[in-house]
Amino acid sequence: MYKALIIDDEKPVRVAITALAEWDKWDIEEPETAVNGKDALEKLHRLNVDIVFVDMNMPIMNGIQFMDRVSVEFPDIKFIVISGYSDFQYAHSAIRHRAVDYLLKPIVADDLNEALRKAVSSLNSKNHIFTANNVDYLSSGGTVDSLKKCIDSHYTENISLSKLSEEFSLSKEYLCKLFKKKYGLGIYQYIQLVRMQKATELLLENTLKIQDISESLGFSDNNYFSKAFKRFFDMSPSKYREEYGYKEI
């Protein structure tokens, strides 16, 4: 299996990447994380890392400095750049270091997994490894993938295990077991994750009221939404908007 490292000083981003990526599908171990370039370099020297998600705007050592150094010491590592800005200098640096993709925050699950597909495909080509994922990575993968797609399309609705059990003609217990085995999360945990990820996107649209965001995500009570968001990100929705909604380069 391949190893991945996520470097970002923003906890919500680390949480989102860890939870949204389909690690098993791409034959990647549960990722390690680091909060800055210095911390990451120490881990690279201890771990045999293949794929690195690197934030461009981080303290101590920014993404450009980090990639400059790592490209010399670890030339085979595949970079996936993450940034809050579509800045030319950052994009140019990503190209110069042959990054496999450039993801803008907030992280979108489909874009994230497409970046992983590119990274793994490049690694497999280098190592002459052939896997079923390389043949058709967009295949449905059966019941569990269909269940995930159903949630991704209807996360704003009141999704119950009973309804899902009826829809897929499987017991609630077996559905939960299959889903957790593949994605590492319970079904309700994943629903909450999708809602929280979408919440971060909407909070950056500063014209939207928090109450409107809560209702659009399927929360009947704004206080419940705020409490759920705080449990997930260790800060209130208003604090998240204050911290990340007005960043400047």
N, C-alpha and C positions, 0 to 999 in steps of 0.2 A: 504493500500500500504506500501511497505517497503521503508526504507530510506538508502541512501548511502552517503559515504564521501570519497573524493579523496584527498590523501595527497601526494604532490610532489612539490619540489621547482622549477621544470622546467615547465614553462607555456605551451610549446608545448605538453607535455605529458598530462597535465590537460585538455587542449583543445581537444586532440585526444580522450581520454577516454569519455569525456562528449558527444562528437559528434558521436562516432562510436558505443556506446552501445545502444542496443534496449531496453530502459528503460520501455516503455509501454508494450512491449511483456512480460517482466518479472515482471510486476506489481510493478515497483520501481519509486518513485518520482524523479524529476530532482535533480541530486546530489548536495550536498554542496562540497566546496573545501577548502583546507588548504595548506599552503606553508611549514609547518614544524610540528614536533610532538607537540610542545608547543601550537601552534595555534589550532591544531586538538583536543588536550585534552580539551581545553576550549569549543569547539563546541560539543564534546561528552557529556559534563556535561549539556549542554543546550538542546541538541537534542536527540531524541530517535532513534539512528542510529543502523541499523541492519548489514550493509555490509561496510567494510572499505578497500579501496585500499591503501596500504601503501608502499611507496618507501623505499628501504633499505638504500640508501646512501643520507641522507639529513642533513642539519645543525641543530644545537641546540640539537636535540635528534634523533639519527638514528633509523632505523626501528626495530632493535632488541630491543633496550631500550624501544621504544614505545610499542611494542607488549608485552614485559615483564610486563609493568605497566598496560596496558589496559586489559590484560587477567585476572588480579586480580579484577579490578574494574568493568569490563563489560564482564563477562565470556561467554555470549551468542553471542557476536559479531562474525561475519564471516570475516576472513581476506583473501584478495586477494593480494599477494605480487607482487610488480613490481620492476624490477631492470635492470640495464644496464649490469649486469655481471652474468654469470652462476657460481657463487662462492659457494664452498661447505659450508662455514660457514653460508651464507645467506640461502641456501637451507635447511640446517639442522635446522636453527632457524624457518623457515617456517613450516617444518614438526613438530617440537616440539610444536608449537602453533596451530597445526591442521589447517593451512591455507588450503583453499579449492583449491587454484591453485597458480602457480608461473609463472608470465608473464615476458618475457624479452622484453626490449625496442629495436627497436620501436614497439609500440603496433599494433597487428594485429587484425582486427575486428572479425574474426571467433574465434580466441583464447579468446578474451575478452568476447564475448557473451557465449562461452562455460563455462568460469569461472563463469559468472553470473548465468548460468543455474544450475551449481553445488551448488552455494551459496543459491539460492532460493529454490532448491530442498531440501537442508539440513534444511533451515528455515521452509519450508512447512511440512516436516516430523516431526520436533519438535513441530510445532503448529497444526499438524493434518489437514492441509489445502490441499484440492484437487483442482487443476485447470487444464484446458484443456492443458496448456503449458507443464504440467508434462507428459501428455499422449504421445504427439508427438511434441517435440519442433522443429523438423526439417521439419515439414509440410510447404508447400509453403505459406499458408496464403492468397492466392488469388493474385489479380492483382498487389497490391502495392509491395508485396514481390518479385513478378516476375519482376517488373520494377526495383527494387533495384538490383536484381541479374544481370539484363541486363546491368545496369550501371557499376556494379562491374567488369563485363567481358569486357566491351567496353569503359572504361573511357579514353583510349588514342585516341579514334576516335572523329570525329566531331559530337557529339550527339545533335540533335535539337529536340525541342518540337514537331515540325510538324511530324518528323519521328516517335517519340514515340507515338504520338496521332494516327497515321496511324497503327502502329504495334499493339497497344492495343485496337483499335477501340473505343476510348473515346476522348472527346474533350480535348484540351490542358488545359483549365481552370479546368476541373474536375480532370484530372490527377494530376495537381499541388496541388489541394485542398486535394485529398486523400493522396498524398505523404507527404505533410507538416503536416497533421493531425496525421499521424502515426510516422514520424521521426523527426518532429520539424524543418525541414529544407526545403527550396525550392529545386527543382530538380537541378537547376544549382549550388546552394550552395553545394549540396551533391557531385556533380561531382567535384567541386573544392576541397572539403574536401578530397575525395579519391585521387585526384592527389597530393595534398599537403602531405598527409600521406605517399604516395609512394615516394614522393620527399625526405622526411626525411630519409627513408630507403636507398635510392640510394646515398644520400649525405654522408652517413657514409662509403660507399665504396669509399675510397679516391683515387682510381685509375681512377674513372670516371670524365670526364670533366663536368662542370656545363652546358655547351651548349649541350652536348650529353644527359644529364639528361632531359633538357628542351625538346628536340626533342622526346625523348622516351616517354614522358608523353603527347604528342600531342600538345605542344605549338609550334606555327610556328615562334615565335619571342622570343629570349632569354631575351630581355629587359622586355617583358610583363611577362614572367615567374618570373623574379627577382622581379618585382613590385608586382605581385600577392602573391608571397611567403612572401615578407616583410609585406604586409597588413595583412596576415594571422598570422604570427609568430612574428611580430615586430622586425624582423632582416633579413638581406639579406641571400641568400643561402650560400655565402662564410663565413659569420659570424657564421651561424648555424654549418657549417662544422668545423670551428675553435673552437667553444664552446663545441660541443658534439662529434666530430669525433676522438678526441685523448685523451679521458678521461682515467685515470688510477685509479686503486683501491687505 
